[in-house]
Amino acid sequence: MVDLRAQYARIRAEVDAAVARVVESAHFIGGEDCAAFEKEFAAYCGASHACGVANGTDALTVALRAYGIGPGDEVVTVANTFIATGEAILLNGGRPVFVDVDAETFTMDPARLEAAITPRTKLILPVHLYGHPADMEAIGAIARRHGLPVLEDAAQAHGAEIGGKRAGTLGHAGSFSFYPGKNLGAYGDAGMLVSDDGDFIERARRIANHGGRKRYENLVVGTNSRLDSLQAAVLRVKLRHLDRWNAERRERVAAYDRALADVPQVRRPTERAGARSAWHLYTIRLAERDALRTELERQGIATAVHYPRPIHLQPAMAPLGGKDGDLPVSEQLSREVLCLPLYPELPLETVERIASHVRSFCHAPVARR
């Protein structure tokens, strides 16, 4: 699905020098690289402020804490995502309220959002899934009518845009993960919050650093979620290459699209007008997903399913009372989506080979599948 060794080979000298600089400094928590990366990533997104944290889940959890989410508070989000989105709400004592998604972009359906808002709603949390930004114009308009902030779960959307404005700055704040396989990935766990609201970022920074800015001065009960210097140094190197890597992802998406254009059984991913996906994943849909996945595996081709079970049906969410049929689009997607390999170094001839196996499977008589 992704070859991180191939990426490292392209930037080995830069990464090795950055890591050596941190090791020689012996400054492993905080320090110049962390502060510099916060500024550089905020500038990349077009935000005024940023706060580095230990991982993407913490970015969500700390942000929700900074918003004051607690027992009795509802957060409207989607179930067609990784468990961390709902988990972060529950970890703060809030209650996730799930709405269904748009079948074409896989992101929050604004038409279903307003009916989910109640007097207990404190926040809207859309997810920019697979790198495609949610319909933030429509979501933002609804949020403004109800006086609600919008936190973007942009864990898969580094560099995604709507109308030239980047993910993370399309709502009140944005939450990012730098898990190694992301478009911008660390060599371990790391995360970030960005916002134009300096007071919000300052609250988040205190929470992430044991409730204070100074050592032994703890203003609130916080947690330990600090970005470490080694990850920041690696991410600073990679950030310089991110736009080129995203462009290379787009080239491979175009190659997949051309190669699969004549396969009616396969629904290819699309971009909404005015939106620009970061193409974290290339996710197709087809009724015979599992059979195709088995065939591609037989051919030595890796695939992934993101996600095989919507989180409202996860056992961990059972106390919320979710059941089959609550979110029909999300549930259907979980049965049909299949992610094909996609990363900047993926040879274009390999894209064609993968697509040819998909075509062969779909064009074969049913008895042979």
Secondary structure, DSSP 8 states (H G I E B T S, - for coil): ---HHHHHHHHHHHHHHHHHHHHHHT--BSSHHHHHHHHHHHHHHT-SEEEEESSHHHHHHHHHHHTT--TT-EEEEESSS-THHHHHHHHTT-EEEEE-B-TTT-SB-HHHHGGG--TTEEEE--B-GGG----HHHHHHHHHHHT--BEEE-TT-TT-EETTEETTSSSSEEEEE--TTSSS--SS--EEEEES-HHHHHHHHHHHBTT-SSTT--SS---B---BHHHHHHHHHHHTTHHHHHHHHHHHHHHHHHHHTT-TT-B-----TTEE---S-EEEE-TTHHHHHHHHHHTT---B-S-SS-GGGSGGGGGGT--TTSSHHHHHHHHHEEEE---TT--HHHHHHHHHHHHHHHHS-GGG-
